[in-house]
Amino acid sequence: MKQLAIFTDGACSGNPGPGGWGAVLRYGKAEKELAGGEAETTNNRMELTAVIESLVCLKEPCAVTLTTDSRYVCDAVNKGWVRSWQRRGWKKADGKPALNRDLWERLLVQLERHQVTFVWVKGHAGHPENERCDQLAVAQWTRLKSKKNE
């Protein structure tokens, strides 16, 4: 199984508002950047989308170390929250609906396909790949925001 590193970030101008996501995929010395955005979204949706789109683009099952500054994503997976939400019919422990169910369901499919280890890093703290992903994400929401204002 190929081993690779993926770095992701999501950003939003307003929450909700125009949003973007960015990712850097690294396999050996090869590197690929991905980015996208949505006109009306939230930061958490962009964080999740960055992770999902990065994993979806892999052509075969891989062992992935995925680094993100999103506690929301890391904790939901690493602490088992997303599996608990799923078991409870997409309800949180307090009985309220789990947000972003559509994206969590897509992510769970990818987690069945790949062996993913989630690693959290502090955002905006000089981590080179996280900073690059942030630049990609911000460029996306900036483009969408200026389109909206035309």
DSSP file (Angstrom, degrees, kcal/mol; ACC not computed):
  #  RESIDUE AA STRUCTURE BP1 BP2  ACC     N-H-->O    O-->H-N    N-H-->O    O-->H-N    TCO  KAPPA ALPHA  PHI   PSI    X-CA   Y-CA   Z-CA
    1    1 A M              0   0    0      0, 0.0    61,-0.2     0, 0.0     2,-0.0   0.000 360.0 360.0 360.0 127.9    0.0    0.0    0.0
    2    2 A K  E     -a   62   0A   0     59,-0.5    61,-3.1     1,-0.1     2,-0.5  -0.367 360.0-144.6 -64.9 143.0    1.4    3.4   -1.0
    3    3 A Q  E     +a   63   0A   0     59,-0.2    25,-0.3    61,-0.1     2,-0.3  -0.941  27.9 161.8-111.7 130.4    2.1    5.8    1.8
    4    4 A L  E     -a   64   0A   0     59,-2.4    61,-2.2    -2,-0.5     2,-0.4  -0.947  32.8-125.0-143.3 166.5    1.6    9.5    1.4
    5    5 A A  E     -aB  65  26A   0     21,-2.6    21,-3.1    -2,-0.3     2,-0.4  -0.917  20.9-170.8-112.3 136.9    1.1   12.7    3.2
    6    6 A I  E     -aB  66  25A   0     59,-2.5    61,-3.2    -2,-0.4     2,-0.4  -0.993   3.0-167.4-127.1 136.7   -1.9   15.0    2.8
    7    7 A F  E     +aB  67  24A   0     17,-2.6    17,-2.5    -2,-0.4     2,-0.3  -0.978  15.3 179.9-121.3 134.6   -2.2   18.5    4.2
    8    8 A T  E     +aB  68  23A   0     59,-2.3    61,-0.6    -2,-0.4     2,-0.3  -0.932  12.6 173.6-136.8 157.8   -5.5   20.3    4.2
    9    9 A D  E     - B   0  22A   0     13,-2.0    13,-2.6    -2,-0.3     2,-0.3  -0.971  11.5-157.7-157.4 151.7   -7.2   23.6    5.2
   10   10 A G  E     - B   0  21A   0     -2,-0.3     2,-0.3    11,-0.2    11,-0.2  -0.936  11.3-174.9-126.8 153.7  -10.5   25.3    4.8
   11   11 A A  E     - B   0  20A   0      9,-2.9     9,-2.8    -2,-0.3     2,-0.3  -0.990   4.9-167.7-148.4 153.1  -11.4   29.0    5.0
   12   12 A C  E     - B   0  19A   0     -2,-0.3     2,-0.9     7,-0.2     7,-0.2  -0.999  21.4-140.9-144.4 141.7  -14.5   31.1    4.9
   13   13 A S  S    S-     0   0    0      5,-3.0     2,-0.1    -2,-0.3    -2,-0.0  -0.854  92.5  -6.8-102.5  98.2  -15.2   34.8    4.6
   14   14 A G  S    S-     0   0    0     -2,-0.9     3,-0.2     3,-0.2    27,-0.1  -0.112  97.7 -89.1  89.2 158.7  -18.1   35.1    7.0
   15   15 A N  S    S+     0   0    0      1,-0.5     2,-0.2    27,-0.1    27,-0.2  -0.613 126.2  24.4-144.8  81.0  -19.5   31.9    8.5
   16   16 A P  S    S+     0   0    0      0, 0.0    -1,-0.5     0, 0.0    26,-0.2   0.281 110.9  91.6 -86.5 166.1  -21.5   31.3    6.5
   17   17 A G  E    S- C   0  41A   0     24,-2.1    24,-2.7    -3,-0.2    -3,-0.2  -0.956  83.3 -26.4 171.1-169.2  -20.2   33.0    3.4
   18   18 A P  E     -     0   0A   0      0, 0.0    -5,-3.0     0, 0.0     2,-0.3  -0.444  69.2-172.6 -64.4 138.4  -17.9   32.3    0.5
   19   19 A G  E     -BC  12  38A   0     19,-2.9    19,-1.7    -7,-0.2     2,-0.3  -0.912  15.9-169.1-135.7 161.0  -15.5   29.6    1.3
   20   20 A G  E     -BC  11  37A   0     -9,-2.8    -9,-2.9    -2,-0.3     2,-0.3  -0.960   4.7-158.3-143.6 161.3  -12.5   27.8    0.0
   21   21 A W  E     -BC  10  36A   0     15,-2.6    15,-1.7    -2,-0.3     2,-0.3  -0.975   6.5-168.7-139.0 153.8  -10.4   24.8    0.6
   22   22 A G  E     -BC   9  35A   0    -13,-2.6   -13,-2.0    -2,-0.3     2,-0.3  -0.984   2.6-174.7-142.3 153.1   -6.9   23.7   -0.2
   23   23 A A  E     -BC   8  34A   0     11,-2.4    11,-2.4    -2,-0.3     2,-0.5  -0.998  14.4-156.3-148.4 146.7   -4.8   20.6   -0.1
   24   24 A V  E     -BC   7  33A   0    -17,-2.5   -17,-2.6    -2,-0.3     2,-0.4  -0.996  14.3-164.7-121.7 124.2   -1.2   19.5   -0.7
   25   25 A L  E     -BC   6  32A   0      7,-3.2     7,-2.5    -2,-0.5     2,-0.4  -0.925   6.3-170.4-109.8 132.7   -0.7   15.8   -1.5
   26   26 A R  E     +BC   5  31A   0    -21,-3.1   -21,-2.6    -2,-0.4     2,-0.5  -0.979  15.1 172.2-131.5 123.5    2.8   14.4   -1.3
   27   27 A Y  E >  S- C   0  30A   0      3,-2.3     3,-2.2    -2,-0.4     2,-0.3  -0.949  72.6 -51.1-127.0 108.6    4.0   11.0   -2.4
   28   28 A G  T 3  S-     0   0    0     -2,-0.5   -23,-0.1   -25,-0.3   -24,-0.0  -0.490 122.2 -23.4  61.5-124.3    7.8   10.7   -2.2
   29   29 A K  T 3  S+     0   0    0     -2,-0.3     2,-0.3    -3,-0.1    -1,-0.3   0.504 118.0 101.1 -94.9  -5.8    9.1   13.7   -4.0
   30   30 A A  E <   -C   27   0A   0     -3,-2.2    -3,-2.3     2,-0.0     2,-0.4  -0.600  51.6-174.8 -82.1 139.7    6.0   14.2   -6.1
   31   31 A E  E     -C   26   0A   0     -2,-0.3     2,-0.4    -5,-0.2    -5,-0.2  -0.994   9.4-174.2-137.5 142.2    3.6   16.9   -5.0
   32   32 A K  E     -C   25   0A   0     -7,-2.5    -7,-3.2    -2,-0.4     2,-0.4  -0.997  11.4-149.9-135.8 139.8    0.1   17.9   -6.1
   33   33 A E  E     -C   24   0A   0     -2,-0.4     2,-0.3    -9,-0.2    -9,-0.2  -0.901  12.8-174.1-110.4 140.7   -2.1   20.9   -5.0
   34   34 A L  E     +C   23   0A   0    -11,-2.4   -11,-2.4    -2,-0.4     2,-0.3  -0.941   7.8 167.8-127.0 151.1   -5.9   20.8   -5.1
   35   35 A A  E     +C   22   0A   0     -2,-0.3     2,-0.3   -13,-0.2   -13,-0.2  -0.984   4.2 150.7-159.3 155.0   -8.3   23.7   -4.3
   36   36 A G  E     -C   21   0A   0    -15,-1.7   -15,-2.6    -2,-0.3     2,-0.3  -0.952  14.8-163.5-167.4-178.2  -11.9   24.5   -4.6
   37   37 A G  E     -C   20   0A   0     -2,-0.3     2,-0.3   -17,-0.3   -17,-0.2  -0.985  14.0-131.3-167.4 174.1  -14.7   26.6   -3.1
   38   38 A E  E     -C   19   0A   0    -19,-1.7   -19,-2.9    -2,-0.3     3,-0.2  -0.988  20.7-131.4-139.0 146.2  -18.4   27.3   -2.6
   39   39 A A  E    S+     0   0A   0     -2,-0.3     2,-0.4     1,-0.3    -1,-0.1   0.820  99.6  23.2 -68.4 -32.6  -20.3   30.6   -2.8
   40   40 A E  E    S+     0   0A   0    -22,-0.1    -1,-0.3   -24,-0.0     2,-0.2  -0.908  90.6 109.8-140.9 107.3  -22.2   30.0    0.4
   41   41 A T  E     -C   17   0A   0    -24,-2.7   -24,-2.1    -2,-0.4     2,-0.3  -0.817  54.7-100.2-157.0-170.5  -20.8   27.6    3.0
   42   42 A T     >  -     0   0    0     -2,-0.2     4,-1.9   -26,-0.2     5,-0.2  -0.856  30.5-112.1-125.5 163.6  -19.1   27.4    6.5
   43   43 A N  H  > S+     0   0    0     -2,-0.3     4,-2.5     1,-0.2     5,-0.2   0.923 117.3  51.9 -59.5 -46.1  -15.6   26.9    7.6
   44   44 A N  H  > S+     0   0    0      1,-0.2     4,-2.4     2,-0.2    -1,-0.2   0.880 107.5  52.4 -62.5 -37.3  -16.2   23.4    8.9
   45   45 A R  H  > S+     0   0    0      1,-0.2     4,-2.5     2,-0.2    -1,-0.2   0.891 110.6  48.1 -64.4 -38.1  -17.8   22.4    5.6
   46   46 A M  H  X S+     0   0    0     -4,-1.9     4,-2.3     2,-0.2    -2,-0.2   0.890 109.5  52.5 -70.4 -38.2  -14.6   23.6    3.8
   47   47 A E  H  X S+     0   0    0     -4,-2.5     4,-1.5     2,-0.2    -2,-0.2   0.944 114.1  43.4 -59.4 -47.4  -12.3   21.8    6.3
   48   48 A L  H  X S+     0   0    0     -4,-2.4     4,-2.7     1,-0.2    -2,-0.2   0.904 111.2  54.1 -64.9 -42.6  -14.2   18.6    5.6
   49   49 A T  H  X S+     0   0    0     -4,-2.5     4,-3.0     1,-0.2     5,-0.3   0.894 104.6  54.7 -61.6 -40.4  -14.4   19.1    1.9
   50   50 A A  H  X S+     0   0    0     -4,-2.3     4,-1.6     1,-0.2    -1,-0.2   0.924 111.7  44.5 -58.4 -44.7  -10.6   19.5    1.7
   51   51 A V  H  X S+     0   0    0     -4,-1.5     4,-2.0     2,-0.2    -2,-0.2   0.949 116.0  46.4 -64.4 -49.7  -10.1   16.2    3.4
   52   52 A I  H  X S+     0   0    0     -4,-2.7     4,-2.9     1,-0.2     5,-0.2   0.941 112.5  47.9 -61.3 -50.8  -12.8   14.4    1.3
   53   53 A E  H  X S+     0   0    0     -4,-3.0     4,-1.5     1,-0.2    -1,-0.2   0.846 110.4  53.6 -62.9 -33.5  -11.6   15.7   -2.1
   54   54 A S  H  < S+     0   0    0     -4,-1.6     4,-0.3    -5,-0.3    -1,-0.2   0.919 113.9  41.2 -64.7 -43.9   -8.0   14.8   -1.3
   55   55 A L  H >< S+     0   0    0     -4,-2.0     3,-1.2     1,-0.2    -2,-0.2   0.877 110.5  57.3 -73.4 -38.0   -8.9   11.2   -0.5
   56   56 A V  H 3< S+     0   0    0     -4,-2.9    -1,-0.2     1,-0.3    -2,-0.2   0.858  99.9  59.3 -60.6 -36.2  -11.3   10.9   -3.4
   57   57 A C  T 3< S+     0   0    0     -4,-1.5     2,-0.3    -5,-0.2    -1,-0.3   0.622  79.2 105.7 -74.0 -10.8   -8.7   11.8   -5.9
   58   58 A L    <   -     0   0    0     -3,-1.2     4,-0.1    -4,-0.3    -3,-0.0  -0.542  64.1-149.0 -72.6 132.2   -6.4    8.9   -4.9
   59   59 A K  S    S+     0   0    0     -2,-0.3    -1,-0.1     2,-0.1    -3,-0.0   0.643  75.7  18.5 -80.0 -15.1   -6.6    6.2   -7.5
   60   60 A E  S    S-     0   0    0    -58,-0.0     2,-0.0     0, 0.0    -1,-0.0  -0.960  99.9 -73.0-148.2 162.2   -6.0    3.2   -5.2
   61   61 A P        -     0   0    0      0, 0.0   -59,-0.5     0, 0.0     2,-0.3  -0.366  59.4-179.3 -59.9 136.6   -6.3    2.5   -1.4
   62   62 A C  E     -a    2   0A   0    -61,-0.2    53,-2.3    -4,-0.1     2,-0.7  -0.908  36.7-115.3-136.0 159.6   -3.4    4.2    0.4
   63   63 A A  E     -ad   3 115A   0    -61,-3.1   -59,-2.4    -2,-0.3     2,-0.4  -0.906  46.3-169.9 -93.8 118.5   -2.0    4.7    3.9
   64   64 A V  E     -ad   4 116A   0     51,-3.4    53,-2.9    -2,-0.7     2,-0.7  -0.923  28.7-158.7-121.3 132.7   -2.3    8.4    4.5
   65   65 A T  E     -ad   5 117A   0    -61,-2.2   -59,-2.5    -2,-0.4     2,-0.6  -0.953  25.1-164.8-101.5 112.7   -1.0   10.7    7.2
   66   66 A L  E     -ad   6 118A   0     51,-2.8    53,-3.0    -2,-0.7     2,-0.5  -0.885   4.5-164.4-108.3 118.1   -3.5   13.6    7.0
   67   67 A T  E     +ad   7 119A   0    -61,-3.2   -59,-2.3    -2,-0.6     2,-0.3  -0.877  19.2 157.2-106.2 127.7   -2.4   16.8    8.7
   68   68 A T  E     -ad   8 120A   0     51,-2.4    53,-2.1    -2,-0.5   -59,-0.1  -0.960  45.4-138.2-143.7 157.8   -5.1   19.5    9.3
   69   69 A D  S    S+     0   0    0    -61,-0.6     2,-0.9    -2,-0.3    54,-0.3   0.247  73.5 110.7 -97.7  11.6   -5.6   22.5   11.6
   70   70 A S     >  -     0   0    0      1,-0.2     4,-2.4   -62,-0.1     5,-0.2  -0.770  43.2-177.2 -92.9 106.9   -9.2   21.5   12.1
   71   71 A R  H  > S+     0   0    0     -2,-0.9     4,-3.1     1,-0.2     5,-0.5   0.874  85.9  63.5 -62.9 -36.9  -10.0   20.2   15.6
   72   72 A Y  H  > S+     0   0    0      1,-0.2     4,-1.6     2,-0.2    -1,-0.2   0.928 110.4  35.8 -52.7 -50.6  -13.5   19.6   14.3
   73   73 A V  H  > S+     0   0    0      2,-0.2     4,-1.9     3,-0.1     5,-0.3   0.958 120.4  46.7 -70.6 -51.9  -12.3   17.0   11.8
   74   74 A C  H  X S+     0   0    0     -4,-2.4     4,-3.3     1,-0.2     5,-0.4   0.938 116.4  43.1 -58.0 -50.4   -9.5   15.5   13.9
   75   75 A D  H  X S+     0   0    0     -4,-3.1     4,-2.2     1,-0.2     6,-0.7   0.898 110.0  56.1 -66.2 -39.8  -11.5   15.1   17.1
   76   76 A A  H  < S+     0   0    0     -4,-1.6     6,-2.5    -5,-0.5     7,-0.4   0.883 120.8  30.4 -60.5 -37.2  -14.6   13.8   15.3
   77   77 A V  H >< S+     0   0    0     -4,-1.9     3,-1.2     3,-0.2    -2,-0.2   0.940 123.5  44.2 -84.9 -54.6  -12.6   11.0   13.8
   78   78 A N  H 3< S+     0   0    0     -4,-3.3    -3,-0.2    -5,-0.3    -2,-0.2   0.820 118.8  43.1 -64.9 -32.2   -9.9   10.4   16.4
   79   79 A K  T 3< S-     0   0    0     -4,-2.2    -1,-0.3    -5,-0.4    -3,-0.1   0.405 111.9-117.7 -94.8   2.5  -12.3   10.5   19.3
   80   80 A G  S <> S+     0   0    0     -3,-1.2     4,-1.8    -5,-0.2    -3,-0.2   0.601  71.9 133.4  78.4  11.7  -14.9    8.4   17.5
   81   81 A W  H  >  +     0   0    0     -6,-0.7     4,-2.9    -5,-0.3     5,-0.2   0.920  68.9  53.7 -62.1 -43.9  -17.6   11.1   17.5
   82   82 A V  H  > S+     0   0    0     -6,-2.5     4,-2.1     1,-0.2    -1,-0.2   0.881 108.8  48.6 -63.0 -37.7  -18.5   10.6   13.9
   83   83 A R  H  > S+     0   0    0     -7,-0.4     4,-2.4     2,-0.2    -1,-0.2   0.874 112.2  50.1 -68.0 -36.1  -19.1    6.8   14.4
   84   84 A S  H  X S+     0   0    0     -4,-1.8     4,-2.0     2,-0.2     7,-0.3   0.913 109.3  50.5 -66.6 -42.9  -21.2    7.6   17.4
   85   85 A W  H  <>S+     0   0    0     -4,-2.9     5,-3.3     1,-0.2     6,-1.0   0.927 111.4  49.2 -59.4 -43.7  -23.3   10.1   15.5
   86   86 A Q  H ><5S+     0   0    0     -4,-2.1     3,-1.7     3,-0.2    -2,-0.2   0.932 110.0  50.0 -62.2 -46.9  -23.8    7.6   12.8
   87   87 A R  H 3<5S+     0   0    0     -4,-2.4    -1,-0.2     1,-0.3    -2,-0.2   0.841 110.1  51.8 -60.6 -33.7  -24.9    4.8   15.3
   88   88 A R  T 3<5S-     0   0    0     -4,-2.0    -1,-0.3     3,-0.3    -2,-0.2   0.177 128.3 -95.7 -90.1  18.4  -27.4    7.2   16.9
   89   89 A G  T < 5S-     0   0    0     -3,-1.7    -3,-0.2     1,-0.2    -2,-0.1   0.880  81.6 -52.1  70.9  37.0  -29.0    8.1   13.5
   90   90 A W  S   <S+     0   0    0     -5,-3.3     8,-2.5     1,-0.3     2,-0.4   0.856 105.6 132.6  63.9  39.3  -26.8   11.3   13.1
   91   91 A K  B     -E   97   0B   0     -6,-1.0    -1,-0.3     6,-0.3    -3,-0.3  -0.936  52.3-129.4-114.9 142.8  -27.7   12.7   16.5
   92   92 A K    >   -     0   0    0      4,-3.5     3,-2.3    -2,-0.4     6,-0.1  -0.290  39.3 -91.5 -79.3 173.3  -25.1   14.0   18.9
   93   93 A A  T 3  S+     0   0    0      1,-0.3    -1,-0.1     2,-0.1    -2,-0.0   0.809 128.6  56.1 -57.7 -30.7  -24.9   12.9   22.5
   94   94 A D  T 3  S-     0   0    0      2,-0.1    -1,-0.3     1,-0.1    -2,-0.0   0.419 120.1-109.5 -83.2   3.0  -27.3   15.8   23.5
   95   95 A G  S <  S+     0   0    0     -3,-2.3    -2,-0.1     1,-0.3     3,-0.1   0.302  78.6 128.1  88.8 -10.1  -29.9   14.6   21.0
   96   96 A K  S    S-     0   0    0      1,-0.1    -4,-3.5    -5,-0.1    -1,-0.3  -0.456  70.5 -90.7 -76.9 153.5  -29.3   17.5   18.6
   97   97 A P  B     -E   91   0B   0      0, 0.0     2,-0.3     0, 0.0    -6,-0.3  -0.360  38.5-116.1 -64.8 140.4  -28.6   16.7   14.9
   98   98 A A    >   -     0   0    0     -8,-2.5     3,-0.6   -13,-0.1     2,-0.1  -0.618  35.9-123.0 -72.1 132.7  -25.0   16.3   13.9
   99   99 A L  T 3  S+     0   0    0     -2,-0.3     5,-0.1     1,-0.2    -1,-0.1  -0.429  85.1  21.7 -77.4 152.8  -24.1   19.0   11.4
  100  100 A N  T >>  +     0   0    0     -2,-0.1     4,-2.4     3,-0.1     3,-0.7   0.807  67.4 161.7  65.5  34.3  -22.7   18.3    8.0
  101  101 A R  H <>  +     0   0    0     -3,-0.6     4,-2.7     1,-0.2     5,-0.2   0.876  69.7  58.8 -52.2 -42.6  -24.1   14.8    7.8
  102  102 A D  H 3> S+     0   0    0      1,-0.2     4,-1.5     2,-0.2    -1,-0.2   0.893 110.5  42.0 -57.2 -41.0  -23.7   14.7    4.0
  103  103 A L  H <> S+     0   0    0     -3,-0.7     4,-2.6     2,-0.2    -1,-0.2   0.890 111.9  53.4 -75.6 -39.5  -20.0   15.3    4.2
  104  104 A W  H  X S+     0   0    0     -4,-2.4     4,-2.6     1,-0.2    -2,-0.2   0.903 107.9  52.2 -61.1 -39.7  -19.4   13.0    7.2
  105  105 A E  H  X S+     0   0    0     -4,-2.7     4,-1.4    -5,-0.2    -1,-0.2   0.909 110.6  47.6 -63.3 -41.0  -21.1   10.2    5.2
  106  106 A R  H  X S+     0   0    0     -4,-1.5     4,-1.5    -5,-0.2    -2,-0.2   0.892 111.9  50.5 -64.8 -39.6  -18.7   10.9    2.2
  107  107 A L  H  X S+     0   0    0     -4,-2.6     4,-2.3     1,-0.2    -2,-0.2   0.911 105.0  56.3 -66.1 -41.0  -15.7   10.9    4.5
  108  108 A L  H  X S+     0   0    0     -4,-2.6     4,-1.2     1,-0.2    -1,-0.2   0.867 103.6  54.9 -59.9 -36.2  -16.7    7.6    6.2
  109  109 A V  H  X S+     0   0    0     -4,-1.4     4,-1.2     1,-0.2     3,-0.4   0.926 110.2  46.4 -60.3 -44.0  -16.7    6.0    2.7
  110  110 A Q  H  X S+     0   0    0     -4,-1.5     4,-2.6     1,-0.2    -2,-0.2   0.844 107.1  56.9 -68.6 -33.3  -13.1    7.2    2.2
  111  111 A L  H  < S+     0   0    0     -4,-2.3     5,-0.2     1,-0.2    -1,-0.2   0.753 105.9  51.5 -71.3 -22.2  -12.0    6.1    5.6
  112  112 A E  H  < S+     0   0    0     -4,-1.2    -1,-0.2    -3,-0.4    -2,-0.2   0.808 114.0  44.8 -76.0 -31.6  -13.2    2.6    4.7
  113  113 A R  H  < S+     0   0    0     -4,-1.2     2,-0.3    -5,-0.1    -2,-0.2   0.854 118.1  37.0 -80.9 -38.2  -11.1    2.8    1.5
  114  114 A H  S  < S-     0   0    0     -4,-2.6     2,-0.8   -53,-0.2   -51,-0.2  -0.773  76.2-121.3-116.9 157.7   -7.9    4.2    2.9
  115  115 A Q  E     -d   63   0A   0    -53,-2.3   -51,-3.4    -2,-0.3     2,-0.5  -0.885  43.7-175.0 -94.9 106.3   -5.9    3.8    6.1
  116  116 A V  E     -d   64   0A   0     -2,-0.8     2,-0.6    -5,-0.2   -51,-0.2  -0.905  20.3-167.6-115.2 128.1   -5.9    7.4    7.4
  117  117 A T  E     -d   65   0A   0    -53,-2.9   -51,-2.8    -2,-0.5     2,-0.4  -0.964  18.7-146.3-109.1 120.1   -4.1    8.8   10.4
  118  118 A F  E     -d   66   0A   0     -2,-0.6     2,-0.4   -53,-0.2   -51,-0.2  -0.738  15.3-173.1 -92.2 132.4   -5.3   12.3   11.4
  119  119 A V  E     -d   67   0A   0    -53,-3.0   -51,-2.4    -2,-0.4     2,-0.4  -0.988  12.6-144.9-125.2 129.7   -2.7   14.7   12.8
  120  120 A W  E     -d   68   0A   0     -2,-0.4     2,-0.3   -53,-0.2   -51,-0.2  -0.772  17.3-179.1 -95.8 138.4   -3.7   18.1   14.2
  121  121 A V        -     0   0    0    -53,-2.1     2,-0.3    -2,-0.4   -50,-0.0  -0.965  36.8-101.0-128.4 151.2   -1.4   21.2   13.8
  122  122 A K    >   -     0   0    0     -2,-0.3     3,-0.7     3,-0.1     5,-0.4  -0.540  43.1-123.6 -69.5 130.6   -2.0   24.7   15.1
  123  123 A G  T 3  S+     0   0    0    -54,-0.3    -1,-0.1    -2,-0.3     8,-0.0  -0.393  86.6  15.7 -74.7 152.8   -3.2   26.9   12.3
  124  124 A H  T 3  S+     0   0    0      3,-0.1    -1,-0.2     1,-0.1    -2,-0.0   0.845  91.4 117.0  55.1  38.4   -1.4   30.1   11.3
  125  125 A A  S <  S-     0   0    0     -3,-0.7    -1,-0.1     2,-0.1    -2,-0.1   0.117  94.0 -90.0-123.0  19.5    1.7   29.0   13.3
  126  126 A G  S    S+     0   0    0      1,-0.3    -3,-0.1     2,-0.1     3,-0.1   0.525  70.1 152.1  89.3   4.8    4.2   28.8   10.5
  127  127 A H     >  -     0   0    0     -5,-0.4     4,-2.8     1,-0.2    -1,-0.3  -0.609  42.4-142.1 -68.1 115.9    3.7   25.1    9.5
  128  128 A P  H  > S+     0   0    0      0, 0.0     4,-2.1     0, 0.0    -1,-0.2   0.870  94.3  41.6 -55.1 -46.9    4.8   25.4    5.8
  129  129 A E  H  > S+     0   0    0      2,-0.2     4,-2.5     1,-0.2     5,-0.2   0.887 115.1  50.8 -70.9 -36.9    2.2   23.0    4.3
  130  130 A N  H  > S+     0   0    0      2,-0.2     4,-2.2     1,-0.2    -1,-0.2   0.902 110.4  50.3 -65.1 -39.4   -0.6   24.3    6.4
  131  131 A E  H  X S+     0   0    0     -4,-2.8     4,-2.1     2,-0.2    -2,-0.2   0.899 110.6  49.7 -64.0 -40.3    0.3   27.9    5.4
  132  132 A R  H  X S+     0   0    0     -4,-2.1     4,-2.3    -5,-0.3    -2,-0.2   0.919 110.3  49.8 -65.5 -42.8    0.2   26.8    1.7
  133  133 A C  H  X S+     0   0    0     -4,-2.5     4,-2.5     1,-0.2  -124,-0.2   0.891 109.2  52.6 -62.5 -38.7   -3.2   25.2    2.1
  134  134 A D  H  X S+     0   0    0     -4,-2.2     4,-3.0     2,-0.2     5,-0.2   0.912 107.8  51.3 -62.5 -42.4   -4.5   28.3    3.8
  135  135 A Q  H  X S+     0   0    0     -4,-2.1     4,-2.2     1,-0.2    -2,-0.2   0.919 111.1  48.2 -60.4 -43.4   -3.2   30.4    0.8
  136  136 A L  H  X S+     0   0    0     -4,-2.3     4,-1.4     2,-0.2    -2,-0.2   0.921 114.2  46.5 -62.2 -44.3   -5.0   28.0   -1.6
  137  137 A A  H  X S+     0   0    0     -4,-2.5     4,-2.1     1,-0.2     5,-0.2   0.925 112.5  48.5 -65.7 -46.0   -8.2   28.2    0.4
  138  138 A V  H  X S+     0   0    0     -4,-3.0     4,-2.5     1,-0.2     5,-0.2   0.885 107.5  56.2 -63.8 -38.6   -8.2   32.0    0.8
  139  139 A A  H  X S+     0   0    0     -4,-2.2     4,-1.9    -5,-0.2    -1,-0.2   0.874 107.4  50.9 -60.0 -36.4   -7.6   32.4   -2.9
  140  140 A Q  H  X S+     0   0    0     -4,-1.4     4,-2.2     2,-0.2    -2,-0.2   0.942 112.8  42.2 -68.4 -47.9  -10.7   30.4   -3.6
  141  141 A W  H  X S+     0   0    0     -4,-2.1     4,-2.7     1,-0.2    -2,-0.2   0.856 112.7  54.9 -70.5 -30.0  -13.0   32.4   -1.3
  142  142 A T  H  X S+     0   0    0     -4,-2.5     4,-2.4    -5,-0.2    -1,-0.2   0.925 108.8  48.1 -63.6 -43.8  -11.5   35.6   -2.5
  143  143 A R  H  X S+     0   0    0     -4,-1.9     4,-1.9    -5,-0.2    -2,-0.2   0.920 114.5  45.9 -60.9 -45.1  -12.3   34.7   -6.1
  144  144 A L  H  X S+     0   0    0     -4,-2.2     4,-2.1     2,-0.2    -2,-0.2   0.879 111.6  51.6 -67.4 -38.0  -15.8   33.7   -5.2
  145  145 A K  H  X S+     0   0    0     -4,-2.7     4,-1.6     2,-0.2    -2,-0.2   0.910 110.7  47.4 -65.5 -42.7  -16.4   36.9   -3.1
  146  146 A S  H  < S+     0   0    0     -4,-2.4     4,-0.5     1,-0.2    -1,-0.2   0.862 110.6  52.8 -69.6 -33.6  -15.2   39.2   -5.9
  147  147 A K  H >< S+     0   0    0     -4,-1.9     3,-1.0    -5,-0.2    -1,-0.2   0.912 108.3  51.4 -61.6 -42.7  -17.5   37.3   -8.4
  148  148 A K  H 3< S+     0   0    0     -4,-2.1    -2,-0.2     1,-0.2    -1,-0.2   0.846 109.3  50.5 -63.1 -35.3  -20.4   37.8   -6.0
  149  149 A N  T 3<        0   0    0     -4,-1.6    -1,-0.2     1,-0.2    -2,-0.2   0.489 360.0 360.0 -84.7  -3.5  -19.6   41.6   -5.9
  150  150 A E    <         0   0    0     -3,-1.0    -1,-0.2    -4,-0.5    -2,-0.1   0.508 360.0 360.0 -70.8 360.0  -19.5   42.0   -9.7
